[in-house]
Amino acid sequence: MSTYENYGAEVSFSLDPDTARSLVSACDEYRMTLEHLSIAAGKLSWVGGFGTLASGRALQVKFEEKAVGGPDALVDVLASHIAVVEAMQAQFQASVDNAFDQESLNVSTLKSIDQPN
């Protein structure tokens, strides 16, 4: 039971269909940006220029693992962000779909009402 239910208040959330459409579009653009960044990060699985010393090689591996394969690697973080954006986009799209479904139901209901002659 939510805090508001304890006080007898009704809690609801609504989203304007036009706003939801804009959010769906924004999510799509952001997801594509994240996917491009993920591809670019994947290309960092090998970096050079650190020399042949053991310390240089250790630093090279550290940088490579920051991009791909290590704990909290950039490609993994970007993948989790993409999953969140996709989930948000699905929720916004469901809001648009529900609004259209409700509008159709309202129109059908109004059409079925007997009108006085």
BALOBA-1460 file (C-alpha; in Angstrom, 3 decimals):
// residues 117
<rec num="1" residu="m" x="0.000" y="0.000" z="0.000"/>
<rec num="2" residu="s" x="1.454" y="3.352" z="-0.967"/>
<rec num="3" residu="t" x="1.708" y="6.291" z="1.391"/>
<rec num="4" residu="y" x="-1.040" y="8.106" z="-0.503"/>
<rec num="5" residu="e" x="-3.433" y="5.174" z="-0.207"/>
<rec num="6" residu="n" x="-3.132" y="5.424" z="3.567"/>
<rec num="7" residu="y" x="-4.747" y="8.857" z="3.352"/>
<rec num="8" residu="g" x="-7.451" y="7.808" z="0.918"/>
<rec num="9" residu="a" x="-5.982" y="9.804" z="-1.955"/>
<rec num="10" residu="e" x="-6.226" y="8.398" z="-5.452"/>
<rec num="11" residu="v" x="-2.921" y="8.418" z="-7.297"/>
<rec num="12" residu="s" x="-2.814" y="8.298" z="-11.060"/>
<rec num="13" residu="f" x="-0.387" y="9.017" z="-13.872"/>
<rec num="14" residu="s" x="-1.199" y="10.055" z="-17.398"/>
<rec num="15" residu="l" x="0.858" y="11.028" z="-20.407"/>
<rec num="16" residu="d" x="-0.258" y="13.139" z="-23.336"/>
<rec num="17" residu="p" x="-0.068" y="11.039" z="-26.544"/>
<rec num="18" residu="d" x="1.802" y="13.783" z="-28.431"/>
<rec num="19" residu="t" x="4.364" y="14.024" z="-25.661"/>
<rec num="20" residu="a" x="4.681" y="10.242" z="-25.605"/>
<rec num="21" residu="r" x="5.303" y="10.191" z="-29.376"/>
<rec num="22" residu="s" x="8.069" y="12.762" z="-28.943"/>
<rec num="23" residu="l" x="9.589" y="10.672" z="-26.169"/>
<rec num="24" residu="v" x="9.463" y="7.521" z="-28.338"/>
<rec num="25" residu="s" x="11.316" y="9.408" z="-31.063"/>
<rec num="26" residu="a" x="13.867" y="10.823" z="-28.616"/>
<rec num="27" residu="c" x="14.509" y="7.342" z="-27.215"/>
<rec num="28" residu="d" x="15.103" y="6.022" z="-30.725"/>
<rec num="29" residu="e" x="17.630" y="8.778" z="-31.471"/>
<rec num="30" residu="y" x="19.402" y="8.281" z="-28.131"/>
<rec num="31" residu="r" x="19.537" y="4.503" z="-28.606"/>
<rec num="32" residu="m" x="21.169" y="4.959" z="-32.013"/>
<rec num="33" residu="t" x="23.732" y="7.332" z="-30.491"/>
<rec num="34" residu="l" x="24.535" y="4.791" z="-27.779"/>
<rec num="35" residu="e" x="24.864" y="2.018" z="-30.386"/>
<rec num="36" residu="h" x="27.324" y="4.121" z="-32.406"/>
<rec num="37" residu="l" x="29.333" y="4.809" z="-29.249"/>
<rec num="38" residu="s" x="29.333" y="1.097" z="-28.429"/>
<rec num="39" residu="i" x="30.701" y="0.245" z="-31.889"/>
<rec num="40" residu="a" x="33.413" y="2.867" z="-31.467"/>
<rec num="41" residu="a" x="34.265" y="1.555" z="-27.988"/>
<rec num="42" residu="g" x="34.501" y="-1.986" z="-29.365"/>
<rec num="43" residu="k" x="37.261" y="-0.805" z="-31.664"/>
<rec num="44" residu="l" x="39.298" y="0.104" z="-28.582"/>
<rec num="45" residu="s" x="39.818" y="-3.539" z="-27.659"/>
<rec num="46" residu="w" x="43.411" y="-3.023" z="-28.765"/>
<rec num="47" residu="v" x="45.382" y="0.155" z="-28.212"/>
<rec num="48" residu="g" x="49.043" y="0.698" z="-28.912"/>
<rec num="49" residu="g" x="51.829" y="3.121" z="-28.271"/>
<rec num="50" residu="f" x="52.718" y="2.064" z="-24.734"/>
<rec num="51" residu="g" x="56.105" y="0.576" z="-25.580"/>
<rec num="52" residu="t" x="57.638" y="-2.771" z="-24.743"/>
<rec num="53" residu="l" x="58.301" y="-2.351" z="-21.025"/>
<rec num="54" residu="a" x="56.202" y="-4.409" z="-18.618"/>
<rec num="55" residu="s" x="54.690" y="-1.260" z="-17.136"/>
<rec num="56" residu="g" x="53.716" y="-0.028" z="-20.609"/>
<rec num="57" residu="r" x="52.145" y="-3.373" z="-21.428"/>
<rec num="58" residu="a" x="50.238" y="-3.366" z="-18.107"/>
<rec num="59" residu="l" x="48.942" y="0.119" z="-18.841"/>
<rec num="60" residu="q" x="47.905" y="-0.958" z="-22.346"/>
<rec num="61" residu="v" x="45.925" y="-3.909" z="-20.961"/>
<rec num="62" residu="k" x="44.286" y="-1.655" z="-18.378"/>
<rec num="63" residu="f" x="43.096" y="0.760" z="-21.086"/>
<rec num="64" residu="e" x="41.927" y="-2.078" z="-23.329"/>
<rec num="65" residu="e" x="39.902" y="-3.607" z="-20.491"/>
<rec num="66" residu="k" x="38.288" y="-0.249" z="-19.732"/>
<rec num="67" residu="a" x="36.795" y="-0.404" z="-23.226"/>
<rec num="68" residu="v" x="36.102" y="-4.130" z="-23.668"/>
<rec num="69" residu="g" x="36.326" y="-7.197" z="-21.469"/>
<rec num="70" residu="g" x="37.155" y="-5.739" z="-18.073"/>
<rec num="71" residu="p" x="34.937" y="-5.051" z="-15.093"/>
<rec num="72" residu="d" x="32.616" y="-2.128" z="-15.860"/>
<rec num="73" residu="a" x="33.868" y="-2.040" z="-19.456"/>
<rec num="74" residu="l" x="32.461" y="0.782" z="-21.542"/>
<rec num="75" residu="v" x="30.746" y="-1.552" z="-24.036"/>
<rec num="76" residu="d" x="28.934" y="-3.297" z="-21.154"/>
<rec num="77" residu="v" x="27.848" y="-0.007" z="-19.583"/>
<rec num="78" residu="l" x="26.591" y="1.231" z="-22.946"/>
<rec num="79" residu="a" x="24.703" y="-2.045" z="-23.463"/>
<rec num="80" residu="s" x="22.930" y="-1.590" z="-20.124"/>
<rec num="81" residu="h" x="22.051" y="2.001" z="-21.053"/>
<rec num="82" residu="i" x="20.652" y="0.795" z="-24.384"/>
<rec num="83" residu="a" x="18.486" y="-1.759" z="-22.548"/>
<rec num="84" residu="v" x="17.098" y="0.957" z="-20.263"/>
<rec num="85" residu="v" x="16.345" y="3.269" z="-23.202"/>
<rec num="86" residu="e" x="14.585" y="0.417" z="-25.035"/>
<rec num="87" residu="a" x="12.460" y="-0.298" z="-21.949"/>
<rec num="88" residu="m" x="11.569" y="3.383" z="-21.642"/>
<rec num="89" residu="q" x="10.702" y="3.528" z="-25.338"/>
<rec num="90" residu="a" x="8.415" y="0.501" z="-24.968"/>
<rec num="91" residu="q" x="6.600" y="2.159" z="-22.058"/>
<rec num="92" residu="f" x="6.109" y="5.391" z="-23.969"/>
<rec num="93" residu="q" x="4.887" y="3.482" z="-27.030"/>
<rec num="94" residu="a" x="2.456" y="1.551" z="-24.835"/>
<rec num="95" residu="s" x="1.143" y="4.895" z="-23.587"/>
<rec num="96" residu="v" x="0.519" y="6.034" z="-27.178"/>
<rec num="97" residu="d" x="-1.122" y="2.715" z="-28.057"/>
<rec num="98" residu="n" x="-3.319" y="2.809" z="-24.957"/>
<rec num="99" residu="a" x="-4.402" y="6.366" z="-25.737"/>
<rec num="100" residu="f" x="-5.462" y="5.368" z="-29.255"/>
<rec num="101" residu="d" x="-7.226" y="2.259" z="-27.964"/>
<rec num="102" residu="q" x="-9.102" y="4.300" z="-25.365"/>
<rec num="103" residu="e" x="-10.025" y="6.931" z="-27.949"/>
<rec num="104" residu="s" x="-11.390" y="4.231" z="-30.273"/>
<rec num="105" residu="l" x="-13.368" y="2.728" z="-27.410"/>
<rec num="106" residu="n" x="-14.794" y="6.152" z="-26.517"/>
<rec num="107" residu="v" x="-15.814" y="6.795" z="-30.138"/>
<rec num="108" residu="s" x="-17.473" y="3.370" z="-30.397"/>
<rec num="109" residu="t" x="-19.312" y="3.920" z="-27.130"/>
<rec num="110" residu="l" x="-20.563" y="7.334" z="-28.221"/>
<rec num="111" residu="k" x="-21.674" y="6.021" z="-31.614"/>
<rec num="112" residu="s" x="-23.680" y="3.264" z="-29.960"/>
<rec num="113" residu="i" x="-25.726" y="5.665" z="-27.832"/>
<rec num="114" residu="d" x="-29.251" y="6.119" z="-29.143"/>
<rec num="115" residu="q" x="-29.788" y="9.659" z="-30.296"/>
<rec num="116" residu="p" x="-33.182" y="11.292" z="-29.860"/>
<rec num="117" residu="n" x="-35.131" y="11.909" z="-33.049"/>
